[in-house]
Amino acid sequence: MTAIVANILSFLASKERDILALTEALIAAPSPNPGGNELVAAAVIQSALGQLGLPKAEVLAGDPNRPNLMLRLDAAQPGPHLAICGHLDTKPVGDAASDWRTDPFTPTVEGDRLFGLGATDMKGAVAAMLFAAAAYAAVANQAAGSLTLLLTADEEYGSLHGAAYLARSGALAGIDAIVLGEPCGLTREWEAIRTVSRGFCGFEVHVEGTQTHSSISDALPSINGIEAMARILVALRRELRPRFPIHPLCPTGPTINLGVKVLGGVTYGVLPGHAEFWSDIRTTPGMTFEALRHDLEAALARAAPEAGGAKVKLVFPPNLAWVDATEISADHPVTRAVQAAAARVLGAAPPLALFHGATDAWAFQGIGGVPTLAAFGPGQLPLAHGPNEWVSIPSLLQASQMYALTALNFGQEQ
């Protein structure tokens, strides 16, 4: 086993520049979501697999523009089957385009940092996984178990075309555990092995006032929908106290984020009638949609007098209404496999902790029934979804080495 580990580490150390080059190629292959097209990124992956001497990945897609890629590698001896998973899409550049110091789709190296959209979330991890698969294939004749490279579409907008599609299609059959390569750092890289993933509840509050000529707002009864919405938003923040069970890795409970998007108004001269604000709650293990919906409805009822007579309606968007929180135990074989790999590469295994966002784990575990470790990947979460996203170049090699060793370790579990 010691010789195999040494072979994996040295093989990947010799590929450090290639891992960086693949990350750069993926950054230069735009896949913003919403936008909904991972074809260019998938083509980069298929080309890289060929250059590494690996077979092309199987393409699984309910929508031809939303490919999911799967490549299974079997070792010489039977054993547990691990999947390492990354998503091919990114968030859009959005309103922050002018805040980028570099072009988001032009990978730029500054010192030991690689800048570009998706560098940390999570095209760096995806590149590392490809090389980990190549390293595993090189020692497979001396190893046990199986490794699947699993690359998904649509993680950034509900996973409907990605993880949820795969889980419902039966594509995960035979996989014993999944490790997601989401960025696991908050203030530094490799800060924690994140075994718990918060869930997600998206909702909208629609307010209906009176749309009319703005010059007569003092002459006839009327309600400014945007003013009413603003009062409701402030009142809801005061009144909303969602119930949640205490979890040792989630001591602060859920996060409440009101007004992540605000809509309303027509133009000058028009008193606004309709207004709405979108919000999300990042849930914790043990919370349920039914209980949270009850808490939201009750809080809105208490806030309703602030509307000044405007109609207030609670709406749940179909694809984003609820994503379950997930967790995997500290003594699960995949947790132990990751800890051992991290100890070998980093010198010590990071502590177990919460991943603050939602991940593909909700579908893999909640629908597919496959135990899923929520996040262990290069990068820092605060750098994601904003301008000047970057990942440290040394962490890409470390990620690749740890993914390969995790697969090797997991294959020994019985």
N, C-alpha and C positions, 0 to 999 in steps of 0.2 A: 504493500500500500504506500509506503514512504516513497518508493521509486516512482510510482504512478503520479503521486502528488507533485513531486519534483519535475516530472516531465510536463505536466499540465502548466505549472507556474513558469517554467522556462519557455515553453512553446508560446504562451501568451505574452510574456515579456518581449519576445522577438517580434510580436505583432502590434506593439503599442502604437506605432505611427499609422498602421493600417486601421486600427480601431478608430483613431481620430479622423482619418480620411473618410471612413464610412459614416461617422456621425456628421461630418461636414456635408456629405452627399445627401443625407436624409434631411438636414436643415434646408438645403437648397431645393428640396422637393416639397413644395407647399401642400399642406393638408389641413387647412383651418376648418374648424367645426364649431358652430354651424357654417355650412358651406358644402359639406357632405361629399367629399371625394378623396379617397386614399389611394387611387390607382397609381399615381406617380411614385409615391413612397413605396408602394408594394413592388413596383417594377425595379426600384433600386435594390430592394431586399432580394428579389429573385436573381438579379445579376450578381450580387455579392455572394450569394450561396454558390453559384456556379464557379466563381473565382476561388472560393474556398474548397472546391472539390466536393461539395455536398449536393444532394439531389434538390431539385426545385421543390418548393413547398406546395402542398395541396391548397387550392383556393376554395374557400367556403363562403358563399355570399347569397343572401336573399335579394340583394340589390346589386346589380353588376358594377356599380360605382363604389360599392362599400365592401371591398375584399377583406376577408380574414385569412391569415396564412397559418398552416400547421405543417410541421415537419417532425416526424418521429424517428428517433435513433435508438436502436436496441443494442444493449451490451451482450457479451458472450454468455453470461450467466443470467438466469431469471432473477427478478427482484422487483421491488416497488417502482412505480412509474411516476416520475416527477415532470411537471410542466413549468417552464419559466416563461413569463408572459409580460409583454409590453404592448402599449397601444400606439398606433401609427398616426393618429390625429393630434392636433393641437388646438388650443383656443385661437380665435382670430386675433390679429393685431389690435383691432378695435380703435377706440378713440385715442389710444396712447401712441399712435404712429409718430407724431412729432416729437415724442419724448425719447425715442430710440436714438442713440449716438451712432449706430451703424444700421445698415439695411437689415431688417429682420430675417430675410431669406438669403443673405450673403454671409456665410459663416466667417467669423473674424476672430483670429487668435491675438490675444494681448497677454503677454507673459505666459502664465500657466492656465489661463482661462479661455474657453471657447464661447463666444457670444453668438446668439442666433435664436430665433423662435423655435421652441421645442428642445433646446439644448439640455435643459434640466428636466423637462416634462414632455416626453421622455425619450427623445431620439438618441440621447447618449446611452441610456440603458438598453435600448433596442439594439444598437450597434454592438454593445458589450455582449449581449446575449447570443448574437450570431457567432462571435468568435469563441464564446464559451461552448457553443454547440460543436464548433470545429475541433476544439481541444478535447471535448468528450469523445467525439468520433475517433480521434487519433489514438485513444487508449481504451476504446470500447472492447477490444478483444481481451482485455485484462480486467474488466469491470463487470458489475452486476446491475440489473435493473434496466430502466428505459428513461430517456429524456425526450420530451416534446418541446420544440420551440413554437410558441403560440403568440401570434401577433394579431391584435384586434383592431377593428374599426370602431368609430363612434363612441369611444369612452367619454369624450368631453361633452356629450349631449344626450346622456341617458342610456347608452349601451344597447339600444334597441337593435341596431344592425350589427353589433359586435358580440360582446359577451353574452347578452341575453339570447341572441339568435343561436349562438353555439350551444348554450346550455339547453335550449328547448329542442334543438335538432338532434341531440344524442351524440354530438361530436366529442364530448368529454368522456365517453364511456371508457373505462379502464384506467383513467388517470387517478392516481391516489392522492395527490396534493399539488397545489399550484403556488408558486412564489411570484408576486407582482413586483416589478422593478420601479415602482413609484419613488420619487425622491424622498429619502427618509430623514433628511436633515431639516432642522428649523433654524439653528444659529450656526451650525457647522455640518460638514458632510459626515456621513456614517454615525449620526448622533444616536440612533436607536434602531432596533429591530421592531418594526411596528406590527404587532399581532392583532390589534383591534382597529377597525375602520369605522369612523362615524358614518351614519346614514344620511339621508337627504329627504326633506319634504319641501316641495315647491308649491307656492300658492300665490294667488292674486286677489287683491281687494279692489272691486270696481265701485265707483261712486258716480251716481247720476244726479246732476244738478239741472240747471236750466240754460240751454243754449239759446241765446237771443242777441239782439243788437246791444252792443255794450253801452250805447248812449242812454238807454232807458233803464239801466239797472237800478236807478234811484226812483224811478217813476212807477214801476210795476213790481209785484212780488217776483223775486228771482233768487236763485242760489248759484253762486260761483262754485262749480264742481271741483276746481283745483284747490280753492281755499278749504272746502269741506274735506277733501281728501287729505290735505295737510294736517288738519285737526284730528282726523281719524287716525292717521299714521302715528302722531305723537301720543294719542290716547291709547292706541293698541300697544305701543311699546311699554306704556305704564301698566296696563292691565294684564298683559300676557305673562302668565307664569306656568309654563308647561310642566307637567309632572314627569319625573324620570327616576328610575331606580339608580342608586349609587353604585358606581363601578370603580374598582381600585385604580384602573388606568384612565378613567375619565372623571376625575374628581370635580371638575367644574360643570359637568353636564353638557347640555346642548348649547350651540351658539344660535342666537336669533339675529337675523340680518334683514331688517325691513328696508324696503325701497331700493333693492338692488337694480331695479329699473323703474322709471316713472314715465307715464304717458299722459298726455292731455293737452288741450288747447288747440285752436284752429289758426288764428292769425289776429292781427290788429283789428279792432272793431267788433270782435265777436266775444261775448261773454261765454267762457267755457262751460259746457254742460258735462260731458263725460270726462272722467279722469280715473286713472288706475295706478296702483303701485304693485310691483312684483316683489316677492320676498322669499327667503329660504331659511329653513331651520336645519342645522346639522345635528342629527339625532345620535343618541348613544344606545348601546345594547340594552334590550329590554323595553324600549319605547315601542308603541304600536301606532299605526295610522289612525285607528278608531279613537284611541284616547287623545291623541294630539288634535284631531279634528274637533273633538268635543271641547278641548281647552281653547282652541281658536274661536269656535263659535261663541263660547261663553264670554271670552274676552271682547269680541266684537260687539256682543249685545251690551256689555257694560260701557263700551266706547261710543255706541250709537248716538247718544244724545249730543255728542260733539258735532255731529253731521249737520245740525241745524235744519233738519227736514229733508236732506238729500237721501236718496235710496242707496243702501250699502249692500253689496253682494260679495260673498266669498266664493272663489273659483279655484279649482285644482286642475292644472294642466295635465292632460292624460299621461304623457310619457315621463313627467317629472314630479308627479304627485307624491310618490313614495319610493324610496330606495332603502332597504334594510341596512342597519348597522351589522357588522360581522365581527367575529373574533375566533381565534384559534388558540388552543391551550399552550401553556408554557412547556408542557411535557410532550407535546405532539412530536412525532418523528421529524417532521419538516422543520419545526422550530429548532430542534436539536441539531439538525443537519446544517442549518444556516449559522447557528452559533459556532459550531466547530469550524466551518469555513471562514467565518469572520475572525475567529481567534487565530487561525493560521496566517491569514493575510494581513490583518490589522494589528496583531499582537494581543488583542483582547476582544471578546465579544461585547458589542454595545448592549445596554440594558433593553429590556422589553418595554414598549410604550404604545401609546395611541397614535394612529394616523388621523390627523384632524379632518380630512376631507372624506368624501365617498370615493370608492374605487370600483373596478370590475368585480371585486370580491362578492358584492351583493348578488350578482347573477350566477357566478361560478358556484358559490356556496349555497345561496338561497334557492336558486332554481335547479342548478345542476347537482347539488349535494356533494361538491368536491371541497374538502378543507382548503382554505386559501389564506396564505399569509399576506397581509394587506399592503405592506410596503417595505422593500429593502432595495434601494437603488441609489445611484449617484445623484448629487444635486441637493438643493435646499428648496423646500416648498415655497417660502416667501418670494423666491425669484420667478416662480411660475406665474403665468397669466398676467404678466406686466412687462414694461419696457426693459430692455437691456438684460434679458435673460441670459444666464451663463452657467456653465458647468466647468469644474476644474478638470484639466486634462489628466492628471494622475489618477483621479477617481474612476476614469473610464477603464483603465487597466485593472484597477482593484476590483471593480464590479465584475469584469469578465472572469477574473480568477476566482472570485467567490461564487459566482453562478456555476462555474464548472465544478468546483469542489463540493458545492451543495449537492449537485446531481450525483457525484461520486459517493458522497456520504450517505445520501438518501437511499441509493441502491443497495447499501449494506444493511439497511434496516429490515427487520423481519417481523 
